[in-house]
Amino acid sequence: MDGDSLLSFVLREQGVDWAAGGQFLHLSFGVERFLRSLVARGALFCVAFFDIHEGLWAEAHPSLVLARHLLIAHLQECLPHTARLVRFASPYTAEWADFLAEFQPALACVADAPPPPESP
């Protein structure tokens, strides 16, 4: 599962209000609740973050760069034992290709939507 897509999904679908610069606790809770629902269904998954994607958040939403970093730190400590967090420089690296070859995921969850707009 793409970590940036997960972040975008929670910001759009879980009612996180970012109008005043963010609600990090609400964001973390939304991510945990979504991932817990996957674990409850028996899902085994990895959350992958690509460093190159940080620029998507930095260009339009500087406060969301901090949210992204906090989410990565939070998931490093709080993911269920059936899941893991992985980081790569880019989806075009040999390390990512090796990861895919080793684990052979059955499904990749990515969003094609840009980061959500900040509220005025």
N, CA, C and O atoms as CSV, one atom per row, in Angstrom:
chain,resi,resn,atom,element,x,y,z
A,1,MET,N,N,0.856,-1.162,0.000
A,1,MET,CA,C,0.000,0.000,0.000
A,1,MET,C,C,0.910,1.235,0.000
A,1,MET,O,O,1.842,1.338,0.798
A,2,ASP,N,N,0.624,2.143,-0.891
A,2,ASP,CA,C,1.403,3.367,-0.968
A,2,ASP,C,C,1.046,4.273,0.212
A,2,ASP,O,O,-0.122,4.610,0.410
A,3,GLY,N,N,2.044,4.663,0.985
A,3,GLY,CA,C,1.808,5.482,2.166
A,3,GLY,C,C,1.237,6.854,1.851
A,3,GLY,O,O,0.406,7.365,2.601
A,4,ASP,N,N,1.674,7.456,0.750
A,4,ASP,CA,C,1.139,8.765,0.382
A,4,ASP,C,C,-0.312,8.660,-0.058
A,4,ASP,O,O,-1.104,9.571,0.188
A,5,SER,N,N,-0.664,7.565,-0.701
A,5,SER,CA,C,-2.063,7.337,-1.067
A,5,SER,C,C,-2.913,7.135,0.180
A,5,SER,O,O,-4.047,7.609,0.254
A,6,LEU,N,N,-2.355,6.426,1.157
A,6,LEU,CA,C,-3.054,6.233,2.426
A,6,LEU,C,C,-3.291,7.581,3.110
A,6,LEU,O,O,-4.388,7.846,3.603
A,7,LEU,N,N,-2.281,8.413,3.137
A,7,LEU,CA,C,-2.416,9.745,3.725
A,7,LEU,C,C,-3.478,10.558,2.991
A,7,LEU,O,O,-4.318,11.193,3.629
A,8,SER,N,N,-3.452,10.547,1.686
A,8,SER,CA,C,-4.440,11.277,0.890
A,8,SER,C,C,-5.849,10.749,1.140
A,8,SER,O,O,-6.792,11.529,1.273
A,9,PHE,N,N,-5.996,9.426,1.205
A,9,PHE,CA,C,-7.297,8.806,1.457
A,9,PHE,C,C,-7.860,9.267,2.803
A,9,PHE,O,O,-9.024,9.660,2.891
A,10,VAL,N,N,-7.041,9.217,3.839
A,10,VAL,CA,C,-7.526,9.594,5.168
A,10,VAL,C,C,-7.890,11.075,5.207
A,10,VAL,O,O,-8.887,11.450,5.824
A,11,LEU,N,N,-7.103,11.906,4.563
A,11,LEU,CA,C,-7.431,13.336,4.540
A,11,LEU,C,C,-8.738,13.601,3.804
A,11,LEU,O,O,-9.482,14.507,4.180
A,12,ARG,N,N,-9.027,12.841,2.783
A,12,ARG,CA,C,-10.245,13.045,1.998
A,12,ARG,C,C,-11.469,12.351,2.588
A,12,ARG,O,O,-12.563,12.916,2.602
A,13,GLU,N,N,-11.286,11.140,3.069
A,13,GLU,CA,C,-12.429,10.296,3.403
A,13,GLU,C,C,-12.744,10.185,4.892
A,13,GLU,O,O,-13.852,9.786,5.251
A,14,GLN,N,N,-11.823,10.520,5.748
A,14,GLN,CA,C,-12.034,10.299,7.175
A,14,GLN,C,C,-12.402,11.564,7.939
A,14,GLN,O,O,-12.444,11.556,9.169
A,15,GLY,N,N,-12.665,12.639,7.226
A,15,GLY,CA,C,-13.135,13.855,7.880
A,15,GLY,C,C,-12.083,14.618,8.659
A,15,GLY,O,O,-12.413,15.323,9.613
A,16,VAL,N,N,-10.829,14.493,8.274
A,16,VAL,CA,C,-9.774,15.248,8.946
A,16,VAL,C,C,-9.812,16.682,8.446
A,16,VAL,O,O,-9.700,16.933,7.246
A,17,ASP,N,N,-9.969,17.623,9.371
A,17,ASP,CA,C,-10.054,19.040,9.023
A,17,ASP,C,C,-8.654,19.642,9.064
A,17,ASP,O,O,-8.023,19.692,10.120
A,18,TRP,N,N,-8.178,20.093,7.922
A,18,TRP,CA,C,-6.833,20.653,7.832
A,18,TRP,C,C,-6.875,22.175,7.698
A,18,TRP,O,O,-5.849,22.790,7.406
A,19,ALA,N,N,-8.027,22.787,7.902
A,19,ALA,CA,C,-8.196,24.222,7.678
A,19,ALA,C,C,-7.306,25.078,8.575
A,19,ALA,O,O,-6.848,26.137,8.148
A,20,ALA,N,N,-7.058,24.650,9.784
A,20,ALA,CA,C,-6.260,25.442,10.722
A,20,ALA,C,C,-4.852,24.885,10.874
A,20,ALA,O,O,-4.217,25.088,11.909
A,21,GLY,N,N,-4.359,24.190,9.864
A,21,GLY,CA,C,-3.000,23.673,9.935
A,21,GLY,C,C,-2.913,22.221,10.333
A,21,GLY,O,O,-1.813,21.672,10.401
A,22,GLY,N,N,-4.020,21.587,10.595
A,22,GLY,CA,C,-3.987,20.149,10.800
A,22,GLY,C,C,-4.418,19.669,12.158
A,22,GLY,O,O,-4.393,20.400,13.148
A,23,GLN,N,N,-4.809,18.434,12.174
A,23,GLN,CA,C,-5.172,17.714,13.385
A,23,GLN,C,C,-4.413,16.395,13.334
A,23,GLN,O,O,-4.929,15.396,12.831
A,24,PHE,N,N,-3.195,16.390,13.852
A,24,PHE,CA,C,-2.334,15.224,13.722
A,24,PHE,C,C,-2.883,14.002,14.452
A,24,PHE,O,O,-2.754,12.878,13.966
A,25,LEU,N,N,-3.491,14.214,15.607
A,25,LEU,CA,C,-4.057,13.095,16.344
A,25,LEU,C,C,-5.217,12.470,15.566
A,25,LEU,O,O,-5.325,11.246,15.481
A,26,HIS,N,N,-6.074,13.309,15.005
A,26,HIS,CA,C,-7.194,12.825,14.201
A,26,HIS,C,C,-6.680,12.083,12.968
A,26,HIS,O,O,-7.224,11.043,12.597
A,27,LEU,N,N,-5.646,12.610,12.340
A,27,LEU,CA,C,-5.042,11.957,11.182
A,27,LEU,C,C,-4.495,10.585,11.555
A,27,LEU,O,O,-4.746,9.607,10.851
A,28,SER,N,N,-3.757,10.503,12.645
A,28,SER,CA,C,-3.192,9.223,13.092
A,28,SER,C,C,-4.293,8.224,13.405
A,28,SER,O,O,-4.194,7.047,13.059
A,29,PHE,N,N,-5.342,8.700,14.062
A,29,PHE,CA,C,-6.452,7.816,14.398
A,29,PHE,C,C,-7.129,7.287,13.137
A,29,PHE,O,O,-7.460,6.103,13.060
A,30,GLY,N,N,-7.337,8.155,12.151
A,30,GLY,CA,C,-7.959,7.714,10.900
A,30,GLY,C,C,-7.136,6.656,10.189
A,30,GLY,O,O,-7.685,5.689,9.661
A,31,VAL,N,N,-5.825,6.834,10.172
A,31,VAL,CA,C,-4.944,5.836,9.549
A,31,VAL,C,C,-5.001,4.534,10.332
A,31,VAL,O,O,-5.146,3.463,9.742
A,32,GLU,N,N,-4.889,4.614,11.647
A,32,GLU,CA,C,-4.936,3.401,12.478
A,32,GLU,C,C,-6.255,2.661,12.305
A,32,GLU,O,O,-6.273,1.436,12.193
A,33,ARG,N,N,-7.345,3.393,12.284
A,33,ARG,CA,C,-8.664,2.755,12.143
A,33,ARG,C,C,-8.781,2.040,10.797
A,33,ARG,O,O,-9.297,0.924,10.728
A,34,PHE,N,N,-8.303,2.680,9.732
A,34,PHE,CA,C,-8.361,2.060,8.417
A,34,PHE,C,C,-7.490,0.800,8.374
A,34,PHE,O,O,-7.929,-0.241,7.888
A,35,LEU,N,N,-6.267,0.893,8.878
A,35,LEU,CA,C,-5.371,-0.265,8.856
A,35,LEU,C,C,-5.882,-1.385,9.756
A,35,LEU,O,O,-5.748,-2.563,9.424
A,36,ARG,N,N,-6.466,-1.020,10.890
A,36,ARG,CA,C,-7.038,-2.030,11.790
A,36,ARG,C,C,-8.182,-2.779,11.104
A,36,ARG,O,O,-8.360,-3.976,11.327
A,37,SER,N,N,-8.957,-2.078,10.271
A,37,SER,CA,C,-10.049,-2.758,9.559
A,37,SER,C,C,-9.489,-3.769,8.563
A,37,SER,O,O,-10.102,-4.812,8.336
A,38,LEU,N,N,-8.349,-3.482,7.973
A,38,LEU,CA,C,-7.709,-4.445,7.070
A,38,LEU,C,C,-7.196,-5.663,7.837
A,38,LEU,O,O,-7.371,-6.801,7.400
A,39,VAL,N,N,-6.565,-5.416,8.980
A,39,VAL,CA,C,-6.033,-6.505,9.801
A,39,VAL,C,C,-7.175,-7.393,10.289
A,39,VAL,O,O,-7.036,-8.615,10.330
A,40,ALA,N,N,-8.300,-6.788,10.657
A,40,ALA,CA,C,-9.453,-7.555,11.132
A,40,ALA,C,C,-9.979,-8.507,10.058
A,40,ALA,O,O,-10.590,-9.530,10.369
A,41,ARG,N,N,-9.738,-8.162,8.801
A,41,ARG,CA,C,-10.164,-9.020,7.693
A,41,ARG,C,C,-9.083,-10.032,7.300
A,41,ARG,O,O,-9.243,-10.782,6.337
A,42,GLY,N,N,-7.983,-10.044,8.057
A,42,GLY,CA,C,-6.920,-11.000,7.794
A,42,GLY,C,C,-5.893,-10.544,6.771
A,42,GLY,O,O,-5.119,-11.359,6.271
A,43,ALA,N,N,-5.873,-9.263,6.455
A,43,ALA,CA,C,-4.945,-8.762,5.441
A,43,ALA,C,C,-3.512,-8.736,5.974
A,43,ALA,O,O,-3.268,-8.387,7.129
A,44,LEU,N,N,-2.587,-9.108,5.118
A,44,LEU,CA,C,-1.156,-8.976,5.367
A,44,LEU,C,C,-0.657,-7.930,4.386
A,44,LEU,O,O,-0.886,-8.057,3.183
A,45,PHE,N,N,0.021,-6.900,4.873
A,45,PHE,CA,C,0.377,-5.813,3.966
A,45,PHE,C,C,1.615,-5.075,4.446
A,45,PHE,O,O,2.035,-5.190,5.598
A,46,CYS,N,N,2.178,-4.322,3.528
A,46,CYS,CA,C,3.261,-3.384,3.798
A,46,CYS,C,C,2.766,-2.004,3.396
A,46,CYS,O,O,2.004,-1.852,2.441
A,47,VAL,N,N,3.210,-1.015,4.134
A,47,VAL,CA,C,2.957,0.372,3.762
A,47,VAL,C,C,4.282,0.917,3.251
A,47,VAL,O,O,5.263,0.973,3.994
A,48,ALA,N,N,4.312,1.316,1.992
A,48,ALA,CA,C,5.548,1.781,1.361
A,48,ALA,C,C,5.495,3.285,1.127
A,48,ALA,O,O,4.544,3.807,0.545
A,49,PHE,N,N,6.520,3.957,1.585
A,49,PHE,CA,C,6.676,5.382,1.323
A,49,PHE,C,C,7.856,5.577,0.392
A,49,PHE,O,O,8.900,4.944,0.551
A,50,PHE,N,N,7.683,6.459,-0.580
A,50,PHE,CA,C,8.747,6.805,-1.519
A,50,PHE,C,C,9.164,8.244,-1.257
A,50,PHE,O,O,8.343,9.158,-1.328
A,51,ASP,N,N,10.441,8.441,-0.956
A,51,ASP,CA,C,10.933,9.774,-0.607
A,51,ASP,C,C,10.658,10.800,-1.702
A,51,ASP,O,O,10.414,11.971,-1.410
A,52,ILE,N,N,10.695,10.374,-2.937
A,52,ILE,CA,C,10.466,11.279,-4.060
A,52,ILE,C,C,9.062,11.898,-4.024
A,52,ILE,O,O,8.853,12.983,-4.567
A,53,HIS,N,N,8.108,11.222,-3.394
A,53,HIS,CA,C,6.734,11.715,-3.350
A,53,HIS,C,C,6.524,12.823,-2.323
A,53,HIS,O,O,5.472,13.462,-2.310
A,54,GLU,N,N,7.507,13.058,-1.469
A,54,GLU,CA,C,7.366,14.140,-0.491
A,54,GLU,C,C,7.134,15.478,-1.185
A,54,GLU,O,O,6.431,16.341,-0.662
A,55,GLY,N,N,7.722,15.643,-2.353
A,55,GLY,CA,C,7.557,16.878,-3.106
A,55,GLY,C,C,6.118,17.178,-3.475
A,55,GLY,O,O,5.750,18.342,-3.632
A,56,LEU,N,N,5.293,16.140,-3.616
A,56,LEU,CA,C,3.871,16.358,-3.908
A,56,LEU,C,C,3.201,17.156,-2.802
A,56,LEU,O,O,2.348,18.004,-3.064
A,57,TRP,N,N,3.591,16.883,-1.573
A,57,TRP,CA,C,3.004,17.571,-0.433
A,57,TRP,C,C,3.646,18.932,-0.232
A,57,TRP,O,O,2.967,19.895,0.122
A,58,ALA,N,N,4.954,19.018,-0.456
A,58,ALA,CA,C,5.691,20.252,-0.185
A,58,ALA,C,C,5.280,21.392,-1.102
A,58,ALA,O,O,5.236,22.544,-0.671
A,59,GLU,N,N,4.979,21.093,-2.352
A,59,GLU,CA,C,4.648,22.137,-3.318
A,59,GLU,C,C,3.392,22.911,-2.939
A,59,GLU,O,O,3.389,24.142,-2.958
A,60,ALA,N,N,2.339,22.203,-2.598
A,60,ALA,CA,C,1.060,22.871,-2.371
A,60,ALA,C,C,0.650,22.935,-0.897
A,60,ALA,O,O,-0.161,23.779,-0.515
A,61,HIS,N,N,1.203,22.051,-0.076
A,61,HIS,CA,C,0.725,21.906,1.297
A,61,HIS,C,C,1.889,21.728,2.264
A,61,HIS,O,O,2.098,20.620,2.760
A,62,PRO,N,N,2.644,22.766,2.545
A,62,PRO,CA,C,3.823,22.617,3.409
A,62,PRO,C,C,3.528,21.982,4.770
A,62,PRO,O,O,4.356,21.227,5.279
A,63,SER,N,N,2.382,22.268,5.364
A,63,SER,CA,C,2.074,21.678,6.670
A,63,SER,C,C,1.864,20.171,6.569
A,63,SER,O,O,2.032,19.452,7.554
A,64,LEU,N,N,1.499,19.694,5.388
A,64,LEU,CA,C,1.292,18.259,5.216
A,64,LEU,C,C,2.601,17.485,5.113
A,64,LEU,O,O,2.611,16.267,5.291
A,65,VAL,N,N,3.707,18.173,4.826
A,65,VAL,CA,C,5.015,17.506,4.860
A,65,VAL,C,C,5.288,17.052,6.290
A,65,VAL,O,O,5.753,15.935,6.516
A,66,LEU,N,N,5.000,17.917,7.242
A,66,LEU,CA,C,5.160,17.539,8.647
A,66,LEU,C,C,4.229,16.384,8.999
A,66,LEU,O,O,4.633,15.452,9.694
A,67,ALA,N,N,2.996,16.439,8.527
A,67,ALA,CA,C,2.047,15.354,8.783
A,67,ALA,C,C,2.581,14.037,8.219
A,67,ALA,O,O,2.467,12.992,8.860
A,68,ARG,N,N,3.152,14.088,7.045
A,68,ARG,CA,C,3.715,12.882,6.416
A,68,ARG,C,C,4.843,12.309,7.276
A,68,ARG,O,O,4.893,11.103,7.517
A,69,HIS,N,N,5.749,13.179,7.736
A,69,HIS,CA,C,6.868,12.720,8.577
A,69,HIS,C,C,6.368,12.149,9.903
A,69,HIS,O,O,6.866,11.125,10.370
A,70,LEU,N,N,5.389,12.812,10.502
A,70,LEU,CA,C,4.832,12.299,11.753
A,70,LEU,C,C,4.135,10.960,11.541
A,70,LEU,O,O,4.233,10.066,12.381
A,71,LEU,N,N,3.435,10.822,10.425
A,71,LEU,CA,C,2.758,9.562,10.133
A,71,LEU,C,C,3.771,8.434,9.944
A,71,LEU,O,O,3.562,7.330,10.446
A,72,ILE,N,N,4.851,8.693,9.238
A,72,ILE,CA,C,5.885,7.667,9.049
A,72,ILE,C,C,6.461,7.257,10.400
A,72,ILE,O,O,6.596,6.066,10.680
A,73,ALA,N,N,6.801,8.234,11.238
A,73,ALA,CA,C,7.351,7.922,12.563
A,73,ALA,C,C,6.341,7.135,13.404
A,73,ALA,O,O,6.707,6.190,14.103
A,74,HIS,N,N,5.085,7.530,13.329
A,74,HIS,CA,C,4.031,6.847,14.088
A,74,HIS,C,C,3.881,5.395,13.616
A,74,HIS,O,O,3.801,4.480,14.435
A,75,LEU,N,N,3.843,5.194,12.314
A,75,LEU,CA,C,3.663,3.836,11.788
A,75,LEU,C,C,4.871,2.948,12.075
A,75,LEU,O,O,4.717,1.737,12.227
A,76,GLN,N,N,6.062,3.523,12.151
A,76,GLN,CA,C,7.241,2.727,12.493
A,76,GLN,C,C,7.096,2.098,13.871
A,76,GLN,O,O,7.655,1.032,14.128
A,77,GLU,N,N,6.358,2.740,14.747
A,77,GLU,CA,C,6.187,2.247,16.113
A,77,GLU,C,C,4.874,1.509,16.340
A,77,GLU,O,O,4.789,0.676,17.243
A,78,CYS,N,N,3.862,1.791,15.550
A,78,CYS,CA,C,2.504,1.352,15.897
A,78,CYS,C,C,1.823,0.431,14.897
A,78,CYS,O,O,0.651,0.103,15.081
A,79,LEU,N,N,2.507,0.004,13.855
A,79,LEU,CA,C,1.841,-0.901,12.908
A,79,LEU,C,C,1.561,-2.234,13.578
A,79,LEU,O,O,2.343,-2.676,14.420
A,80,PRO,N,N,0.463,-2.883,13.223
A,80,PRO,CA,C,0.201,-4.225,13.754
A,80,PRO,C,C,1.313,-5.183,13.350
A,80,PRO,O,O,2.032,-4.936,12.382
A,81,HIS,N,N,1.451,-6.268,14.089
A,81,HIS,CA,C,2.533,-7.218,13.813
A,81,HIS,C,C,2.399,-7.903,12.454
A,81,HIS,O,O,3.369,-8.480,11.962
A,82,THR,N,N,1.238,-7.851,11.851
A,82,THR,CA,C,1.035,-8.474,10.534
A,82,THR,C,C,1.369,-7.532,9.385
A,82,THR,O,O,1.216,-7.896,8.219
A,83,ALA,N,N,1.826,-6.323,9.707
A,83,ALA,CA,C,2.132,-5.332,8.685
A,83,ALA,C,C,3.533,-4.784,8.935
A,83,ALA,O,O,4.100,-4.950,10.015
A,84,ARG,N,N,4.075,-4.128,7.914
A,84,ARG,CA,C,5.369,-3.478,8.103
A,84,ARG,C,C,5.455,-2.229,7.246
A,84,ARG,O,O,4.737,-2.078,6.257
A,85,LEU,N,N,6.340,-1.349,7.642
A,85,LEU,CA,C,6.578,-0.101,6.930
A,85,LEU,C,C,7.906,-0.226,6.195
A,85,LEU,O,O,8.904,-0.666,6.765
A,86,VAL,N,N,7.906,0.166,4.927
A,86,VAL,CA,C,9.135,0.165,4.135
A,86,VAL,C,C,9.270,1.517,3.458
A,86,VAL,O,O,8.278,2.168,3.132
A,87,ARG,N,N,10.516,1.927,3.251
A,87,ARG,CA,C,10.780,3.203,2.595
A,87,ARG,C,C,11.784,2.990,1.478
A,87,ARG,O,O,12.733,2.215,1.598
A,88,PHE,N,N,11.542,3.704,0.385
A,88,PHE,CA,C,12.415,3.653,-0.770
A,88,PHE,C,C,12.599,5.069,-1.290
A,88,PHE,O,O,11.746,5.934,-1.086
A,89,ALA,N,N,13.710,5.296,-1.958
A,89,ALA,CA,C,13.958,6.610,-2.534
A,89,ALA,C,C,12.943,6.920,-3.637
A,89,ALA,O,O,12.468,8.050,-3.757
A,90,SER,N,N,12.619,5.905,-4.436
A,90,SER,CA,C,11.757,6.097,-5.598
A,90,SER,C,C,11.207,4.738,-6.029
A,90,SER,O,O,11.806,3.706,-5.728
A,91,PRO,N,N,10.074,4.728,-6.729
A,91,PRO,CA,C,9.587,3.454,-7.267
A,91,PRO,C,C,10.404,2.979,-8.469
A,91,PRO,O,O,10.112,1.929,-9.040
A,92,TYR,N,N,11.410,3.738,-8.850
A,92,TYR,CA,C,12.245,3.376,-9.993
A,92,TYR,C,C,13.603,2.831,-9.578
A,92,TYR,O,O,14.489,2.677,-10.419
A,93,THR,N,N,13.780,2.535,-8.294
A,93,THR,CA,C,15.069,2.047,-7.802
A,93,THR,C,C,15.154,0.530,-7.874
A,93,THR,O,O,14.144,-0.172,-7.923
A,94,ALA,N,N,16.379,0.053,-7.878
A,94,ALA,CA,C,16.615,-1.397,-7.853
A,94,ALA,C,C,16.110,-2.003,-6.545
A,94,ALA,O,O,15.656,-3.147,-6.529
A,95,GLU,N,N,16.186,-1.246,-5.453
A,95,GLU,CA,C,15.717,-1.757,-4.159
A,95,GLU,C,C,14.218,-2.055,-4.193
A,95,GLU,O,O,13.766,-3.064,-3.652
A,96,TRP,N,N,13.462,-1.179,-4.825
A,96,TRP,CA,C,12.011,-1.405,-4.952
A,96,TRP,C,C,11.745,-2.618,-5.835
A,96,TRP,O,O,10.891,-3.444,-5.514
A,97,ALA,N,N,12.465,-2.730,-6.933
A,97,ALA,CA,C,12.307,-3.888,-7.823
A,97,ALA,C,C,12.655,-5.181,-7.091
A,97,ALA,O,O,11.972,-6.192,-7.254
A,98,ASP,N,N,13.705,-5.152,-6.293
A,98,ASP,CA,C,14.082,-6.335,-5.508
A,98,ASP,C,C,13.005,-6.681,-4.487
A,98,ASP,O,O,12.686,-7.853,-4.283
A,99,PHE,N,N,12.451,-5.661,-3.851
A,99,PHE,CA,C,11.380,-5.874,-2.882
A,99,PHE,C,C,10.183,-6.553,-3.545
A,99,PHE,O,O,9.636,-7.518,-3.012
A,100,LEU,N,N,9.781,-6.045,-4.710
A,100,LEU,CA,C,8.655,-6.639,-5.436
A,100,LEU,C,C,8.955,-8.076,-5.847
A,100,LEU,O,O,8.083,-8.941,-5.763
A,101,ALA,N,N,10.178,-8.333,-6.288
A,101,ALA,CA,C,10.550,-9.688,-6.696
A,101,ALA,C,C,10.536,-10.644,-5.512
A,101,ALA,O,O,10.131,-11.799,-5.650
A,102,GLU,N,N,10.970,-10.174,-4.360
A,102,GLU,CA,C,11.016,-11.031,-3.176
A,102,GLU,C,C,9.636,-11.327,-2.607
A,102,GLU,O,O,9.328,-12.479,-2.302
A,103,PHE,N,N,8.809,-10.310,-2.462
A,103,PHE,CA,C,7.521,-10.474,-1.794
A,103,PHE,C,C,6.362,-10.765,-2.739
A,103,PHE,O,O,5.339,-11.292,-2.301
A,104,GLN,N,N,6.489,-10.446,-3.993
A,104,GLN,CA,C,5.464,-10.711,-5.002
A,104,GLN,C,C,4.052,-10.382,-4.505
A,104,GLN,O,O,3.218,-11.273,-4.348
A,105,PRO,N,N,3.796,-9.095,-4.260
A,105,PRO,CA,C,2.470,-8.721,-3.750
A,105,PRO,C,C,1.369,-9.058,-4.747
A,105,PRO,O,O,1.551,-8.957,-5.960
A,106,ALA,N,N,0.231,-9.457,-4.209
A,106,ALA,CA,C,-0.918,-9.784,-5.042
A,106,ALA,C,C,-1.687,-8.541,-5.453
A,106,ALA,O,O,-2.465,-8.579,-6.407
A,107,LEU,N,N,-1.476,-7.439,-4.743
A,107,LEU,CA,C,-2.261,-6.234,-4.968
A,107,LEU,C,C,-1.441,-5.019,-4.548
A,107,LEU,O,O,-0.711,-5.066,-3.558
A,108,ALA,N,N,-1.561,-3.958,-5.289
A,108,ALA,CA,C,-0.949,-2.681,-4.916
A,108,ALA,C,C,-2.054,-1.648,-4.771
A,108,ALA,O,O,-2.845,-1.454,-5.694
A,109,CYS,N,N,-2.115,-0.991,-3.633
A,109,CYS,CA,C,-3.138,0.026,-3.380
A,109,CYS,C,C,-2.513,1.403,-3.549
A,109,CYS,O,O,-1.665,1.816,-2.759
A,110,VAL,N,N,-2.939,2.096,-4.579
A,110,VAL,CA,C,-2.457,3.449,-4.835
A,110,VAL,C,C,-3.636,4.326,-5.233
A,110,VAL,O,O,-4.617,3.851,-5.805
A,111,ALA,N,N,-3.524,5.599,-4.927
A,111,ALA,CA,C,-4.549,6.564,-5.311
A,111,ALA,C,C,-4.026,7.395,-6.455
A,111,ALA,O,O,-2.836,7.705,-6.513
A,112,ASP,N,N,-4.899,7.754,-7.354
A,112,ASP,CA,C,-4.483,8.595,-8.480
A,112,ASP,C,C,-4.880,10.051,-8.268
A,112,ASP,O,O,-4.756,10.878,-9.171
A,113,ALA,N,N,-5.350,10.345,-7.085
A,113,ALA,CA,C,-5.769,11.719,-6.779
A,113,ALA,C,C,-4.599,12.510,-6.216
A,113,ALA,O,O,-3.763,11.953,-5.503
A,114,PRO,N,N,-4.527,13.786,-6.522
A,114,PRO,CA,C,-3.484,14.626,-5.937
A,114,PRO,C,C,-3.775,14.857,-4.461
A,114,PRO,O,O,-4.867,14.542,-3.989
A,115,PRO,N,N,-2.808,15.405,-3.728
A,115,PRO,CA,C,-3.097,15.756,-2.328
A,115,PRO,C,C,-4.322,16.656,-2.266
A,115,PRO,O,O,-4.532,17.482,-3.155
A,116,PRO,N,N,-5.127,16.504,-1.228
A,116,PRO,CA,C,-6.334,17.326,-1.121
A,116,PRO,C,C,-5.993,18.790,-0.946
A,116,PRO,O,O,-4.973,19.117,-0.340
A,117,PRO,N,N,-6.825,19.675,-1.464
A,117,PRO,CA,C,-6.563,21.102,-1.323
A,117,PRO,C,C,-6.730,21.533,0.125
A,117,PRO,O,O,-7.562,20.998,0.857
A,118,GLU,N,N,-5.930,22.503,0.522
A,118,GLU,CA,C,-6.084,23.056,1.867
A,118,GLU,C,C,-7.314,23.944,1.879
A,118,GLU,O,O,-7.611,24.634,0.904
A,119,SER,N,N,-8.010,23.918,2.977
A,119,SER,CA,C,-9.183,24.779,3.121
A,119,SER,C,C,-8.738,26.202,3.373
A,119,SER,O,O,-7.681,26.416,3.967
A,120,PRO,N,N,-9.508,27.176,2.944
A,120,PRO,CA,C,-9.126,28.579,3.156
A,120,PRO,C,C,-9.162,28.949,4.620
A,120,PRO,O,O,-8.869,30.091,4.975
